[in-house]
């Protein structure tokens, strides 16, 4: 009479694992066919996937199925043994190869066993019984010798392991106790990645079952980043992954520009073998979850290093834009815009999903009626007069937005206003306002131009955030950085209040004195002086990342900071009022209360003095000082004191406030 086996905790763990396993139906079906076939179609099934994708969980489930079916099953984990034949043989059981019974051998973490792959292929595996099934899993696939060996190539099947589909992902979240109402944000972030789904469910349970916008907090990001980067100890390789995370497509040229030409080829070859990297025609592309986790981890762990990596990539891509033409230029335009997607000044203002899906095309002679219909719909009959005027005067300034089906999604009109222009051109209220403002600052040389964005609009959605703004920004910026004759840029927006945070971030000043009206609608002007900040300096300053803040520490709102700064300048002579300023908290000045107002006052005065110490910024600092530090004069009188027209004074004051905001924040970060 056989003794009854006593159940163990291990049995309970196995039962729980079986209940918690979801998905992988195709992989399970494939494994079932291998077990049942007297002569399996291949000898080695190799699963490849990134960290956390569920390779080990799948192998454990397959082992359980094999044992239940009566197969002798052995599992070897490459992470737990030395990569030597002796260590492997001991872990697998000395008699495995000699035993005539069919066996299932499962080898996990194969990337740790590179040193003995040749021995496995040539010595160990050939001794297994013919009906044996060998299942391997790792972040990397088998080395090239497996595929180049005519004996092994037909007996090897490599299968990538991807994320779960939506149905399986929902089932996993439900098994982890997450209510269906909380599934959508978790699904959107995790993109089917099992480890991410489990982590998000755990975080949600700890916060009462809720998932908010800050769900990918430091704990989740750190856990995922550690899993993805577990075997990457070389700092240069980690930097290469940061490059790949920030840029849209990674090429050897991008790596060379950021990390050096000598290192680029070997780094690129290493990266192309990573399981979470896909090879696209334009370069390497990481899995989207991996990309976003690596970006968030970089911004959280070392924002200064991440900033330098992304800035170098930006400069390289801008240079590629400048030296390319046609579709290649459009490609690099999309590439450089993509790097900036984490900037708070750009993130809300572009349609990132549409990036690269549309193109620009010069207007054809028969396009006018189409453009007139778009303008009539969005800006009315009064705007048509000037559309027709510029159609005759600067046809080359009209650019159409084309979708993948060659349909017209909208257009832009960019004017080049030079020293010699017709009197009829000045009758356009937009040109008159821009030209008057620019001439009040300084006279243009005969070789200089004012570049004016007169119209831009989507066919259906006007100036909403669509692919139209992507193409508008890319086209206008490309023109400005490739035409040194551009001395001033003026961009008109129908809703300047909405767009101001974006333009503040890219150093285009809001200048109400250059606004204009057509048919009762007011268009707001944003202006950049290319003599004040030439294109190379402007390009170098474009990447400004959104710091990763996590759930409980939202990133500062720079628009709110600037608004608080404006109010603090108005209250500069009243320290008792400054004690209640939001800047006291933002700058951590003596913890608030008595003395904080005077501390803030001194901080602002010191910042203005710092601006004045730089020759380029002196005129802006002077406008700030006379307006706020010595407020005995009205603004009109300050303009007289400075010897400049009032619109010029307003421009310098606004530019000075923008510069001051940067100085104050930088100074606060150092203290």
C-alpha positions in Angstrom: 0.0 0.0 0.0 1.6 3.3 -1.1 1.9 6.2 1.3 -0.3 9.2 0.7 1.8 12.2 -0.3 1.5 15.2 2.0 0.7 18.4 0.3 3.3 21.2 0.6 3.5 24.9 0.5 5.1 24.4 -2.9 2.0 22.8 -4.2 0.0 25.8 -3.1 2.5 28.1 -4.9 2.2 26.0 -8.0 -1.6 26.1 -7.9 -1.6 29.9 -7.5 0.8 30.2 -10.4 -1.5 28.1 -12.6 -4.5 30.2 -11.6 -2.6 33.5 -12.2 -1.2 32.6 -15.6 -3.0 34.3 -18.5 -2.5 34.5 -22.3 0.3 32.9 -24.4 -2.3 30.7 -26.1 -0.2 30.4 -29.3 3.0 29.5 -27.3 1.0 26.9 -25.2 -0.4 25.3 -28.4 3.0 25.1 -30.0 4.4 23.5 -26.9 1.5 21.0 -26.8 2.3 19.9 -30.4 5.9 19.4 -29.5 5.1 17.2 -26.5 2.6 15.0 -28.5 4.8 14.6 -31.6 6.8 11.3 -31.7 9.3 13.2 -33.8 9.1 16.9 -33.0 9.6 19.2 -36.0 12.4 21.0 -34.3 14.7 20.2 -31.3 15.1 23.7 -29.7 12.4 26.3 -29.2 14.0 29.6 -28.2 11.8 32.4 -26.7 13.3 35.9 -26.9 11.9 38.9 -25.1 12.9 42.0 -22.9 13.0 41.9 -19.1 9.7 41.6 -17.4 7.9 40.3 -20.5 7.1 37.0 -18.8 9.7 34.5 -20.1 10.4 32.9 -16.7 6.7 32.7 -15.9 6.0 31.0 -19.2 8.8 28.5 -18.7 7.6 27.7 -15.2 4.1 27.1 -16.7 5.4 24.9 -19.5 7.4 22.9 -16.9 4.2 22.4 -14.9 2.3 21.3 -18.0 5.0 18.8 -18.9 5.1 17.3 -15.5 1.3 16.9 -15.5 1.6 15.1 -18.8 4.1 12.7 -17.3 7.3 14.0 -18.9 10.5 14.1 -17.0 11.2 17.8 -16.7 14.4 19.6 -15.8 14.8 23.4 -15.5 18.2 25.2 -15.5 18.4 28.9 -14.8 21.4 30.6 -16.2 21.3 33.3 -13.6 21.9 30.7 -10.8 24.8 28.8 -12.2 28.3 29.5 -13.4 28.6 29.5 -17.3 30.6 26.3 -17.4 29.9 22.8 -18.7 30.4 21.2 -15.3 28.0 23.6 -13.5 25.4 23.2 -16.2 25.6 19.4 -16.1 25.3 19.4 -12.3 22.2 21.6 -12.4 20.6 19.5 -15.1 21.3 16.2 -13.4 24.2 14.0 -14.4 22.2 11.2 -15.9 19.9 13.3 -18.0 21.7 12.9 -21.3 22.2 9.2 -20.8 18.6 8.5 -19.8 16.6 7.0 -22.6 13.2 8.4 -21.4 11.9 11.5 -23.3 12.7 14.6 -21.4 11.8 18.3 -21.4 14.8 20.5 -20.7 14.0 24.2 -20.0 16.9 26.7 -19.9 16.1 30.2 -18.6 18.2 33.4 -18.7 20.2 32.0 -21.6 22.0 35.4 -22.1 24.1 34.4 -19.1 25.3 31.2 -20.8 27.0 32.7 -23.9 30.3 31.2 -22.9 28.9 27.6 -23.2 26.6 27.9 -26.1 29.0 26.2 -28.4 29.4 23.3 -25.9 25.6 23.0 -25.6 25.2 22.9 -29.3 28.0 20.5 -30.2 28.4 18.3 -27.1 25.5 18.4 -24.6 22.3 18.7 -26.6 23.2 16.1 -29.3 23.3 13.4 -26.6 19.6 13.9 -25.6 17.1 11.3 -26.7 15.5 12.1 -30.1 12.0 12.8 -28.7 13.4 15.4 -26.1 12.1 18.9 -26.2 14.5 21.8 -25.3 13.0 25.2 -24.5 15.3 28.2 -24.1 14.4 31.7 -23.0 16.5 34.9 -22.8 16.8 38.5 -23.6 19.1 37.6 -26.5 18.5 34.9 -29.2 21.0 32.2 -30.0 24.4 33.3 -31.4 24.9 33.4 -35.2 26.6 30.0 -35.2 23.3 28.3 -34.5 21.8 29.7 -37.7 25.0 29.2 -39.8 25.3 25.6 -38.8 23.5 23.6 -41.5 22.9 20.8 -39.0 21.2 23.0 -36.4 19.4 25.6 -38.6 16.4 23.3 -39.4 16.1 22.1 -35.8 16.0 25.6 -34.2 12.9 27.8 -33.9 13.3 31.3 -32.4 10.0 32.9 -31.3 9.9 36.6 -30.0 7.7 37.0 -26.9 5.6 40.2 -27.1 3.3 41.8 -24.7 -0.2 40.5 -23.9 -3.1 41.5 -26.0 -5.8 43.8 -24.5 -8.1 40.9 -23.5 -5.3 39.1 -21.6 -4.0 42.3 -20.1 -7.5 43.0 -18.7 -7.7 39.5 -17.3 -4.3 39.9 -15.6 -5.4 43.2 -14.0 -8.7 41.7 -12.8 -6.8 38.7 -11.3 -4.6 41.3 -9.4 -7.8 42.8 -7.9 -8.1 45.9 -10.2 -11.7 47.0 -11.0 -12.5 47.3 -14.7 -13.1 51.0 -14.4 -9.5 51.5 -13.5 -8.1 49.4 -16.4 -7.9 52.0 -19.3 -5.0 54.1 -17.9 -3.0 51.0 -16.9 -3.5 49.4 -20.3 -2.4 52.7 -22.0 0.8 52.9 -20.0 1.8 49.2 -19.8 1.2 48.4 -23.5 0.7 44.7 -22.6 3.9 44.4 -20.6 3.1 41.9 -17.8 5.5 43.2 -15.2 4.2 46.8 -15.8 0.6 45.6 -15.5 1.4 43.9 -12.2 3.2 46.8 -10.7 0.5 49.3 -11.7 -2.2 47.0 -10.2 -0.2 46.9 -6.9 0.2 50.7 -6.9 -3.5 51.1 -7.5 -4.5 48.7 -4.7 -2.4 50.7 -2.3 -4.2 53.9 -3.3 -7.7 52.6 -2.9 -8.1 51.1 -6.4 -7.6 54.4 -8.2 -5.3 55.1 -11.1 -4.5 58.8 -11.7 -2.3 60.6 -14.2 0.7 60.1 -12.0 0.5 56.3 -11.8 3.9 55.8 -13.3 5.6 57.1 -10.2 9.2 56.5 -9.2 8.6 53.1 -7.7 7.1 51.7 -10.9 9.6 53.4 -13.2 12.5 52.3 -11.0 11.4 48.6 -10.9 10.9 48.5 -14.7 14.1 50.4 -15.4 16.1 48.0 -13.2 14.6 45.0 -15.0 15.4 46.5 -18.5 18.9 47.6 -17.5 19.8 44.6 -15.3 22.7 43.4 -17.4 23.8 46.8 -18.7 26.7 47.9 -16.4 28.8 49.8 -19.0 28.0 53.6 -18.6 28.5 54.2 -22.3 26.0 51.5 -23.1 23.5 53.1 -20.7 24.0 56.4 -22.4 23.4 54.8 -25.7 20.1 53.5 -24.4 19.2 57.0 -23.2 19.9 58.3 -26.8 17.6 55.6 -28.2 14.9 56.5 -25.7 15.0 60.2 -26.5 15.3 60.1 -30.3 12.7 58.6 -32.7 15.1 56.4 -34.7 18.7 55.5 -33.5 21.4 55.4 -36.2 25.1 55.2 -36.0 25.2 58.9 -37.0 23.1 59.9 -34.0 25.3 57.8 -31.6 28.4 59.3 -33.1 27.2 62.8 -32.6 26.2 62.2 -29.0 28.7 59.7 -27.8 31.7 59.9 -30.2 32.5 58.4 -33.6 34.8 55.7 -32.2 32.2 54.2 -29.9 29.2 54.4 -32.3 29.7 51.3 -34.5 30.1 48.8 -31.6 27.3 50.5 -29.6 24.9 50.2 -32.6 25.8 46.6 -33.2 25.2 45.8 -29.5 21.8 47.7 -29.5 20.5 46.0 -32.6 20.7 42.6 -30.8 18.6 43.8 -27.8 15.2 42.1 -27.7 13.3 45.3 -27.1 14.9 47.0 -30.1 13.2 46.7 -33.5 15.0 47.5 -36.8 13.0 50.0 -38.8 14.1 51.4 -42.2 15.1 54.7 -40.6 17.0 53.1 -37.6 16.5 51.2 -34.3 13.3 51.7 -32.4 12.8 50.6 -28.8 9.6 49.1 -27.5 7.4 52.1 -26.5 7.1 51.1 -22.8 10.9 50.6 -22.6 11.4 54.0 -24.3 9.2 55.9 -21.9 10.5 54.1 -18.8 14.1 54.9 -19.8 13.3 58.5 -20.4 11.5 58.8 -17.1 14.3 57.1 -15.3 16.9 59.3 -16.9 15.0 62.5 -16.0 14.5 61.3 -12.4 17.9 59.8 -11.8 20.2 62.3 -13.5 18.4 65.1 -15.3 21.6 67.0 -16.1 23.1 64.0 -17.9 19.8 63.3 -19.7 19.6 67.0 -20.8 23.1 66.8 -22.3 22.3 63.7 -24.2 19.1 65.1 -25.7 20.6 68.5 -26.5 23.5 66.9 -28.4 20.9 64.8 -30.3 18.9 67.9 -31.1 21.8 69.8 -32.4 22.9 66.9 -34.6 19.3 66.5 -36.0 19.0 70.3 -36.7 22.2 70.1 -38.7 20.8 67.2 -40.6 17.7 69.2 -41.4 19.8 72.1 -42.7 21.9 70.0 -45.0 19.1 67.8 -46.4 16.3 68.4 -48.9 12.9 66.9 -49.9 11.6 63.9 -48.1 14.9 63.5 -46.2 14.5 67.0 -44.8 10.9 66.2 -43.7 12.2 63.1 -42.0 14.8 64.9 -40.0 12.3 67.7 -39.1 10.0 65.0 -37.5 13.0 63.5 -35.8 14.1 66.7 -34.1 10.6 67.6 -33.1 10.2 64.1 -31.5 13.2 64.6 -29.2 11.4 67.6 -27.7 8.2 65.8 -26.8 9.0 65.9 -23.1 9.5 69.7 -23.0 6.6 71.4 -21.1 6.7 74.1 -23.8 6.0 71.6 -26.6 4.3 68.5 -25.1 0.7 70.0 -25.1 1.1 71.8 -28.4 1.8 69.1 -31.0 0.0 66.1 -32.3 2.6 63.5 -31.5 0.5 60.6 -32.8 0.4 62.2 -36.3 4.2 62.9 -36.4 5.6 61.7 -39.7 2.2 60.8 -41.2 1.8 64.0 -43.3 4.0 66.0 -45.6 4.3 69.6 -46.9 4.1 70.4 -50.6 4.4 73.6 -52.6 1.0 75.0 -53.7 0.1 74.3 -57.3 -1.5 76.9 -59.7 -4.9 75.3 -59.4 -5.0 75.2 -55.5 -6.3 78.7 -54.9 -10.0 77.9 -54.8 -9.4 75.1 -52.2 -7.3 77.5 -50.0 -9.9 80.3 -50.4 -12.6 77.9 -49.2 -10.6 77.0 -46.1 -9.9 80.6 -45.3 -13.5 81.7 -45.9 -14.7 79.0 -43.5 -12.3 79.9 -40.7 -11.5 83.6 -41.1 -14.3 85.0 -43.2 -14.6 87.0 -46.4 -12.5 89.9 -45.2 -9.4 87.7 -45.1 -9.8 86.6 -48.7 -8.6 89.9 -50.1 -5.2 89.4 -48.7 -5.0 85.8 -49.5 -5.5 86.7 -53.2 -3.0 89.6 -52.9 -0.3 87.2 -51.7 -1.2 84.5 -54.1 -0.2 87.0 -56.8 2.8 88.4 -55.0 4.4 85.5 -53.2 3.0 82.2 -54.5 6.1 80.4 -53.2 5.1 81.2 -49.7 2.0 78.9 -49.9 2.6 75.4 -48.6 0.0 72.7 -48.5 -0.4 69.9 -45.9 -0.9 66.5 -47.5 -2.0 63.3 -45.8 -1.0 59.8 -46.8 -3.9 59.6 -49.3 -2.6 62.8 -51.0 -5.6 64.8 -49.6 -5.2 68.4 -48.5 -5.4 68.8 -44.7 -4.7 72.6 -44.7 -2.0 75.1 -45.5 0.4 77.8 -44.3 1.4 81.1 -45.8 4.9 82.4 -44.9 5.9 85.8 -46.2 9.3 87.2 -46.7 9.2 90.9 -46.3 12.3 92.7 -47.5 13.7 96.2 -47.6 12.0 96.9 -50.9 8.4 96.0 -50.8 5.4 97.5 -52.6 3.1 100.0 -50.9 0.2 97.6 -51.5 1.9 95.1 -49.3 1.8 97.4 -46.4 -1.9 97.7 -46.8 -2.2 94.2 -45.4 -2.9 94.9 -41.7 -0.7 91.9 -40.6 2.3 93.2 -42.6 1.7 96.8 -41.5 1.6 95.8 -37.8 4.7 93.5 -38.0 6.7 96.0 -40.1 5.8 98.9 -37.9 7.0 97.0 -34.8 10.2 95.8 -36.3 11.1 99.2 -37.8 10.6 100.8 -34.4 13.3 98.5 -33.0 15.9 99.0 -35.7 16.1 99.5 -39.5 16.6 96.4 -41.6 19.6 96.2 -43.8 19.0 95.7 -47.6 20.0 92.1 -47.2 17.7 91.4 -44.3 14.2 90.0 -44.2 11.2 89.9 -41.9 9.7 86.4 -42.0 6.0 86.5 -41.3 3.7 83.6 -40.7 0.6 85.1 -42.1 -1.7 82.1 -42.2 -1.7 78.5 -40.9 -4.7 76.3 -40.5 -6.1 72.8 -40.6 -8.8 72.3 -43.1 -11.4 71.2 -40.5 -10.0 72.2 -37.1 -8.4 75.6 -37.9 -5.6 76.3 -35.4 -6.3 73.3 -33.1 -3.5 70.9 -32.1 -3.4 68.7 -35.2 -0.8 67.5 -37.7 -1.1 71.1 -39.1 0.8 72.6 -36.2 3.5 69.9 -36.6 4.1 70.7 -40.2 3.8 74.5 -39.6 6.5 74.4 -36.9 8.8 72.2 -38.8 8.5 74.2 -42.1 8.9 77.6 -40.5 11.8 76.6 -38.2 13.6 74.9 -41.1 13.4 78.1 -43.2 14.7 80.2 -40.3 17.7 78.1 -39.6 18.6 77.8 -43.3 18.2 81.4 -44.3 20.7 83.7 -42.6 18.9 86.7 -44.2 16.0 86.3 -41.7 16.5 89.1 -39.2 13.1 88.9 -37.5 10.3 86.3 -37.2 6.7 87.2 -36.6 4.2 84.5 -36.0 0.4 85.3 -35.7 -2.0 83.2 -33.7 -5.7 83.5 -33.4 -5.7 82.4 -29.8 -2.4 83.8 -28.4 -3.3 83.1 -24.8 -3.4 79.4 -25.5 -0.1 79.4 -27.4 1.9 81.7 -25.2 3.4 79.0 -22.9 4.8 77.4 -26.0 6.3 80.5 -27.5 7.7 81.6 -24.1 9.6 78.4 -24.1 11.1 78.8 -27.6 12.0 82.5 -27.0 9.4 84.1 -29.2 8.1 87.1 -27.2 4.4 88.0 -27.0 4.2 91.5 -28.5 0.7 92.9 -28.3 1.9 96.1 -30.0 2.3 94.1 -33.2 -1.2 92.5 -33.1 -3.7 93.2 -35.9 -7.4 92.8 -36.5 -9.4 91.6 -39.5 -13.2 91.7 -39.5 -13.2 92.2 -35.7 -10.9 89.2 -35.0 -7.6 90.0 -33.2 -4.5 88.0 -34.0 -1.7 87.9 -31.5 2.0 88.4 -32.4 5.0 86.4 -31.2 8.3 87.8 -32.3 11.9 86.7 -32.3 14.9 88.9 -33.0 17.6 86.8 -34.7 20.2 89.4 -34.2 19.6 89.2 -30.4 19.7 85.4 -30.5 21.2 83.9 -33.7 20.0 80.5 -35.0 22.9 78.4 -33.6 22.3 79.7 -30.0 18.5 79.3 -30.5 18.9 75.7 -31.7 21.2 74.8 -28.8 18.6 76.0 -26.3 15.6 74.3 -27.7 15.6 71.1 -25.6 14.1 71.8 -22.2 12.8 68.6 -20.6 9.9 68.1 -18.3 11.5 66.8 -15.1 10.1 63.5 -14.0 8.2 64.2 -10.8 6.1 61.1 -10.1 2.8 60.9 -8.4 3.2 63.1 -5.4 5.5 65.9 -6.7 4.0 67.5 -9.8 6.4 69.5 -12.0 6.3 73.2 -11.6 4.0 75.1 -14.0 6.4 77.6 -15.7 3.5 79.7 -16.9 2.3 80.1 -13.3 5.9 80.8 -12.2 6.2 83.6 -14.8 2.8 85.0 -13.7 3.9 85.0 -10.1 7.2 86.7 -11.1 5.3 89.5 -12.9 3.2 90.1 -9.8 6.2 90.0 -7.5 7.9 92.6 -9.6 4.9 94.9 -9.3 5.1 94.4 -5.5 8.9 94.8 -5.3 8.6 97.9 -3.1 6.3 96.1 -0.6 8.1 93.3 1.2 5.1 92.7 3.4 3.1 91.8 0.3 5.9 89.7 -1.2 5.7 87.4 1.9 2.5 86.1 0.4 4.0 85.5 -3.1 3.9 82.1 -4.6 7.6 82.6 -5.3 8.4 82.3 -1.6 7.4 78.7 -1.7 8.7 78.0 -5.2 12.1 79.3 -4.3 12.1 77.9 -0.7 12.9 81.3 0.8 13.3 80.9 4.6 10.3 78.7 4.7 7.9 81.7 4.4 6.7 84.2 7.0 8.7 87.1 8.4 11.7 88.0 6.4 10.7 85.9 3.3 9.4 89.0 1.5 12.6 90.9 1.9 14.6 87.8 0.9 12.5 87.5 -2.3 13.0 91.2 -3.0 16.8 90.9 -2.7 16.7 87.7 -4.9 14.9 89.6 -7.7 17.1 92.6 -7.5 20.3 90.4 -7.6 18.9 88.6 -10.6 18.3 91.9 -12.5 21.9 92.9 -11.7 23.1 89.6 -13.0 21.3 90.2 -16.3 22.8 93.7 -16.5 26.3 92.2 -16.2 25.9 90.5 -19.6 26.2 93.0 -22.5 23.7 91.2 -24.6 21.0 91.4 -21.8 21.8 94.9 -20.5 19.1 96.7 -22.4 16.4 94.3 -21.0 17.8 94.5 -17.5 17.7 98.3 -17.7 14.0 98.3 -18.7 13.3 96.0 -15.7 15.2 98.2 -13.3 13.6 101.5 -14.2 10.2 100.0 -14.3 10.2 98.0 -11.1 13.3 98.8 -8.9 13.0 102.6 -9.3 9.3 102.9 -10.1 9.1 106.7 -10.0 8.3 107.0 -13.7 5.3 105.8 -15.6 6.0 103.3 -18.4 5.7 105.9 -21.1 8.2 108.0 -19.2 10.5 105.1 -18.9 10.5 104.7 -22.7 11.5 108.4 -23.0 14.2 107.9 -20.4 15.6 105.0 -22.3 15.4 106.9 -25.6 13.3 104.3 -27.4 9.8 104.1 -28.8 7.1 102.8 -26.5 6.5 99.6 -28.4 10.3 98.9 -28.2 10.2 99.5 -24.5 7.2 97.0 -24.1 9.2 94.4 -26.1 12.3 94.8 -23.9 10.2 94.6 -20.8 8.6 91.4 -21.8 11.8 89.9 -23.0 13.5 91.0 -19.7 10.8 89.2 -17.7 11.3 86.0 -19.6 15.1 86.2 -19.1 14.7 87.0 -15.5 12.5 84.0 -14.9 15.3 81.7 -16.2 17.9 83.5 -14.0 15.8 83.3 -10.9 15.0 79.6 -11.4 18.6 78.7 -12.1 19.8 80.6 -9.1 17.2 78.9 -7.0 18.4 75.5 -8.2 22.0 76.2 -7.1 21.1 77.3 -3.6 
